[in-house]
Structures are given as structure tokens and as C-alpha cells.
Amino acid sequence: MAVIEAHGLTKRFGNRTVVDNLSFRVEPGRITGFLGPNGAGKSTTMRLMLGLDEGEGLTLFDGMPYRQLRFPARRVGAMLDAKSFHPGRSALNHLRMVAKGAGLPAERAEQVLEAVGLTPVAAARPRGFSLGMSQRLGLAVALLGDPDTLVLDEPANGLDPQGIHWLRSFLTQYAASGKSVLVSSHLLSEVEAVADRLVVIGRGRLIADAPKAEFVRTFDLESVHVRTPESDKLAGAVAHEGGTVAERGHELLVVRGVSQRRIAEIAAACGIFVYELRTETATLETAFLHASAEKTDYDAVGSGADGEKVTA
């Protein structure tokens, strides 16, 4: 099944709570994006899930904590630190060493190197790898046991455009085979391209746990752009229907709160000529900025989600 269930995860450093009673569920057959501002507690949460940090709460992988899994490498593959490798070993020998420690066949090392595109540098020492190559090697380690669950922290960091495209395709196919993927990333465009569901946190607390489309719709940012020579007349008619004119320009109205279809019906009933009518939906980035606006600890002076001035 490859179901992940996190219950009441909590982590404190002295008087500071960095993960606060966090609960969520990751289902198989989909990619779940794990989002939050810098310092939100994403990496700490993943470490708690895998038993690498001591804290409160419980994470179950198909009903069992990670430490109680009989063959954990065959059940859960994790990449939390792309630079976690032996500095003196070649990439191939590093993977062979990890495979032996996990009770896996040695030939899996060559197989996963090929899967992530690192066969040409199998004999090279990873300490000379770029960040993107290190990410690929870290993913190779996670894939050694052919697990049914992946937990990945910022896997796209350092990848070039070709590498990002490859990672997107790989994770999509992996999830489509009925496996689970939990992936954190600051590259919201990449999360938007692959994620089916989102878990969003801020200051260690849950902000949202919802399908991606539902999360974006939550902030009512969908707007209808209308071009008409009778913008004043249509604006009044739309307002009568309970809509809001968010922007107004020369022969242009940007309307919220009324659907594109309903605006077309209103215009027809009023005899108003319309020569453009289209709906624009908020991006994941816009929705995320709205959701996390009050939940960030490290914000520079600049523009907020609605263009207003914000300070750190």
C-alpha cells in the first residue's frame, strides 16, 4: 500500500518548538508536495518521520514505525542530505557499501547508477561532484532497495534544466506505479508541475493538507478578464450580481466572484458587446504566498503576495 501516516509530530530545541503537533497522511499513487517557508520545520519533520531526531509523535509506514520495519531499505527510500557520502570511495563503491549494509544485492549499485544517469562517473569520487550530480547519487542511494515509498528533501537543488525534467518524469512514473512520494522543494513551479496533493506548514504547524487544485482555490484568486467597450455598464451589472471588479482599465475589467459563464450571460442579457472573455487561475506560488504570509520567520523587505510592502 505504501501509506504514510504522521501523527502529532513535535520537536523542541530548548524553549523553541520547531515542529508543533503536526499530522498528515501521504497516499500511494500520487506525489505529495511538502511546502513551507524557510525555517518552517520541513527537514526536521522528515528526520522525525525516519527516527533520525528524537521528538514526540509517531509516523507509520503501512502501519509500522520506520525503526520497526524488517527491511527498511526495501520499504522506504530517503534522501535528506545530498552530500552524505564517503569522501574516499567511488560512486559505485559507495553504493555497494550502502547496499551491503542494507542486505541488498551488490548488482543493485550498477542498476541505480544507470537509472539516475551516473554510469559514466561510476569510478569517480563524489567529493568532486557538482551539487546536481550529488543529488542524483543521493537519489540512487534512496532507490537501492526498490522501495515503495520515497521521502525526498529538496531533490531538485542544483539540477540543470535537463536534470529537473528528468527528475519530474522519474517521480511521475514512480508514483503512477502505485508508490508514494513525499517531496519538499523551494522550487514551487516544479511542485506545481508534479504534485497531486500538498502538505503546507508554517512555523512547524499545519497550514493545509489538501489536493493541489483545492489549495489554490481556497484563496479565491480565480479571476475573469473581460474586454468590452461598455466596461462601466458591465461593471455595474456584475456588481449587482455580487461580483467584485478587482481591476479596471481601458475597455478591461478583471472580475472576481462571478464565473466566466455567468458574466457572458449577464452581458448578453444587457446587450453588452464583449470581444474577450477568459478565466485566469492563481498559480501555486501565489496561493502559497497568501497561505504563508503570516507564517514566515525570515522575510526581507519587499512586496508581499498582493504587492503590499512587507518587512522582516
N, C-alpha and C positions, 0 to 999 in steps of 0.2 A: 504493500500500500504506500509506503514512504510518506506517512503523515507526521508532521512536526507539531507538537503542542507545547507552547511555553506558558507557564502558569506562575504569576506573581514574582517574576524575576526582580530582584532588588540587590543593589550593590552600593555600599557606602565606603568612602575614604575619609576617615575621621568624622567630622560633622557634616560632610558634604555627601548628599545622595546623588549618585550619577545615573543610576537606573532605579526607577521607582514603581514597584508593583506592576510590572509590565507583563501583559498576557496577550498572546495572539496565536494563530493557527496557520500552518502552511500546508496546502493540499497538493497531492500528486497531479501530474499532468499539466502543470502551469508554472510560470515564473513569477515569484513574488518579489517585488522590489522593496528594499528596506531603506527608507529615506529619513533624513533628519539633518538639521544644521550642524556645523562643526561643533563638537563638544556635546552633542545630543545624547551620546551613550551607545552608538551603534556597535562599535568594535567591542566595547565592554560587554554588551548584551550577547554578542556572538561567542565571546570567551566564556561567559556564564553558561550558555547553552551547551558547550562542549566540555564543561567541567574544568576549564583551564584557570578560572578565577573562583575563589570562594565567595559565596554570597547566599542570599535567600531565594526561595522559589525552586521550581523544578521544570526541566524540559524533557519531554518524552519523544523518542523516535520510534514510531509504531508501538507505543505503549511502554517503552523502556528507556531509562536514562542512558546517556552515551557510555558511561563507565561500566554499565552492566551488559552492554552488547557483547555477544560472544566473539564475533569477528567484526569489530567496528569499522575497519578499512573497507570491508565489503558492503557496509550499510551506509556509512556517511563519509563523504569526501569533503575536506575543508581546506580552504586557503585563506589564512588570516594575515600572513606576512610573506610577501613575495621574495624577500631576501633571506629566508630561513633555509639555508643550505650549508653543506660542509665546504669550507673555502678551498680545501686542498684536493678535493675529488672532482673528477669529470662529471658532467651532467649525467651520463649514463651510469657511472658507478654510484653517484648519489642516489639515483632512483633504485638501483639494485640493492643498495644498503637499506633503504626505506622498505622496499618490497620484502626483503628477508626478515626484517624486524616485525613486519605485519603478517608474516606467514603466507606470503603470496609468491607465485612462480616468478623466477628471475626474468623469464622472457617478457613479462608484462612491462619491464623497463623500456625495451625497444618499441613495444607496441604503443605505449602512451607518448613516447618521444615523437613517433611518427604522427600520432593523432594531433599533437599540438604544433607540428611543423618544425621541430628542433633536431631532426635526424642529422642534418649537415653539421651541427655543432655538438654531436654526442660526445666527442672526445675532449671538448673544451672545458675549462674550469669556469663555473658560473660566476666567480668573483669578477670576471671581465665582461659579464653580460650587461647589456643595457637594461633599463627598468622593464621595457616591454618584453624582452627575452626572459627576464627573471619571472615575470608574470606567467608566461607560458610554461616555464619549468614548474612553478608553484601549482598551476592547474594540472600539469602532468602528475604530480605527486597526489593531488586530490583524486585523480582518475585511476590510480593504480589498482584499486580493488573493484573497479567497475561498479561503484556504489549506486544505490537507488535514490540517494539524496546528496545534493551539493550545497554547501554553505560557503559563500564567497564574499570576501571583504574587498571592495574596490578592485575587481579583476581587470578593469579596462585601463587602469592607471598606466601611463607610459606607452600604450599601444599606438601604433600608427594607424591611419585610416583603414588600410588593408587588414590589420590585426583586429581592429574594432569590428569590421564587417565579418571577419571570420568568427570572432567570439559570439557575435549576435546570432549567426547562423547555427553555431555549435549548440548554444544554450537552448535555442528554439527547438532544435531537433531532439535534444536530450529530454526536454520537458514533454515533447509530443509523444515520446515513447512510454509515457506514464510515470516518469520520475519527477522528483520535487527539486526545485531550485529556489534558494533564498539568496539574493544578491544585493549587497549595498553598493551604492555608487553616488558620486557627486555629479556625474555626467547625466543630467536629467533627460537629455534628448535620447540617450541610449536606453535608459529605463523606460521612457515613453515608447520606444520602438519595440521592446521585447516583453515588458511586464504585463501580466494579466491582472494582477492584484497588487495592492500597495499596503505596506505597514509603515506608517509615518509617526516618528516620535520627536519630541522636543523636550529638552531638559530632563531626559530619562523617562518621560511619561508618554503614554499613547495619545496621539492626536487623531489618527484614523487607521482603520483596518477595513478596507473596502475594495471592491473591483475598481480598476483604474478609471473607467468611464464615470462611475458613480462618484468617485472622489473629485473629479474635475467638475461635475455638475453641481456638487454641493455648494459651490461658491457663486452660483447663479451668474456666471460670467459669459454665458452664451448671448450673443447679440445679433441683430438682424440689420444689415446695411441696405438702405433704400435710397435710390436716386429718383427724384421726381421734380418737375418744375413747380409743383404746388406743395412744397415742403411744409409751409406754415399750416395749410389746411389739413394735411395728413397728420402733422404733429398733434393738432388739436383732437383729431378723431382717434388717434392712438392713445392719447392721454385719457380720453373718455372711456376707453376700454381697460384702463388700469395700467397701461404701459408707461415706461419712462424713456424719455429721449436723452440718452447719455451724451450724444454729440450732435451738433448741428453745423453744417457748412453750406456752401453754395449748392443748392439742389441735393443735399445729402442729409440723411437722418440715420443715426445709429440708435436702434431701439432695443430695450431690454424689457422682458416681462410679457411679451406678446410674440407668438410664434410667427414664422415666415408665412405660413399658410393663412393665418388669421389676418395678418397685415394685407395680404393680397385680397382677401375677402372684403376688408374694410375699404381699401382703395377702390375696388370695383363698385361697391355699394354707393360710394360717394362720387363716382365718376372721375376719380383722380388718375391721371396717366402716370404709370410707373415704367421706367425703362431699365432699371436694375434692381434685383431683389436677391440677396444672398445671406446665408447664415454663417457666422464665424463662431467657432467654439474655442474656449480658452485652452491654452497649452498646459501640459503638466507643470511646466516651470511657473507659469502664472498662478495656477492653483496652489502649488507648493509654497510660493512666496506669501500668498494670503494665509495659508494654513499655519505657517511657521513664523509669521511676522512678530508675534509676541513671545516666541519660544527660542530665540537665539541669544547666545551669550557673547558672541564675537561678531558684531555688526559694525561696519565702517560708516562714516558719514557719507550720505549719497541719496539715492532715490529708492523709495520703497515700492511695494507692489503696485500702488496706484499712482506713483510718481511723486508722492509727498516726500519731504525731507525727513530722513531718519538719522539718528546718531547712535554711536556705540553705547 
